[in-house]
Amino acid sequence: MDPRPLFPQSQIRSPAAARPAPQQPVVGNVVRLWGPCPWAEDVSDYDRKNFSIFAWVIEGDDAGISERDMARIIFRICPDKHPYRALTVVRSHLARARWLQANHYPGMTW
């Protein structure tokens, strides 16, 4: 029998390393948001990447949709299980969307 190991030690991985890293759910090409909206004094890459989210939040707010329903529909956060996070995410994104609309896209209506 050959004395060499079947697999060299450098190729052996732990079971945890063999599992792929968990990813956030993706709808279309938008990664679902799980935390409060980051703030910047100018339009950021985050704003550009998630412009449709801001449009949906403003449209939902203008239509009178509750924050709980926006959390459930737009962000896929259960407001019953995570009430603080759901409201924080919706309110921070709505505030950022209104700020962008007022300061950088005044002529834009959704």
N, C-alpha and C positions, 0 to 999 in steps of 0.2 A: 504494500500500500504506500502511496505517495505521502511523505511526511508534511508536505505543504498544506496549509489550511485551505478549505474549499473556497472561502471568501477572505480576502485580505482584510485586516483590521480596519483599514482606512475606508472600506466600503460598507462596513456594518453601521447601521444607524439605529438609534433608539426608536421605539414605536411612536413616541411623540413627534420625532423629526420626520417620520414617514407620512404623517397626516398633513394635508394641506392647511395652510393658515385660513381661518374663517374670514369670509369676505362680507362686506355690507351688501344688503340686497340692492339690486340694480333694476331700475325700470327704464327701459329705453337705454339711453346713455347717461342717465342721471343717477348718481349714487344717492341713496336715501340718507337723509340727514338725521343724526341722532343727538346732536348737541346744539347749544345756542349758536346763533349766527355770529361769526367773527366780525369785528368792527374795524374799519380803516377810514382814514380821512379822505380817501379818494376811491375810485372804482378799482376793485382788486380782481385778481384771477378767479377767486371764489365767486365774486359777483357775476363775472362773465360766464363761468361754467354753470351756474345755477340760476340764470336769468329766468328760465321758465318757471322755476319754483316761486320766485318773487312775483311773477305775473299771476300765477295761480292763487297765491296768498292774497294779493290785492283784489283780484276778481272775486274770490270767496268772501272777503271782508265787505266789498261793495254790494254783494248779493245778499248779505245778511247771514251767511253761514256761521255757525258758532265756532269758537276756537277749538272746542272738543272734536267737532266733526272735521275741521281742517286738519287737526293732528292725526286723526284716524285715516282720512282719505288721502291727504297730500304726503304726510310724513310717515304713515304706517306705524304710528305709535299709539298704543292702546291707552286712552286717557283714564280708563278704570284701573289699570294696573300701575301706570306711571303718570299720575295726575300732574305732579310738579314739572317733570321733564316735558310732558306734552304741551303744557301752557307756556313754559319757558321757550321752547323751540318755536312755537307758533308766534308768540309775541315778539321775540327777537328778530325773526325773519320778516314779520310784518313791519316792524319799526325800520329795519334796514331797507325794505322795499319802498316804504313811504319816503325815506330819506333820499334814496336814489331817484325816485320819481320827482321829488321837489328840487333837488340840487343838480342832477345830471341829465335827466330825461324829462324836462318839464312838459314838452309837447306830446309825450307818449301817453296814450290812453289804452287801456286794455278792455 
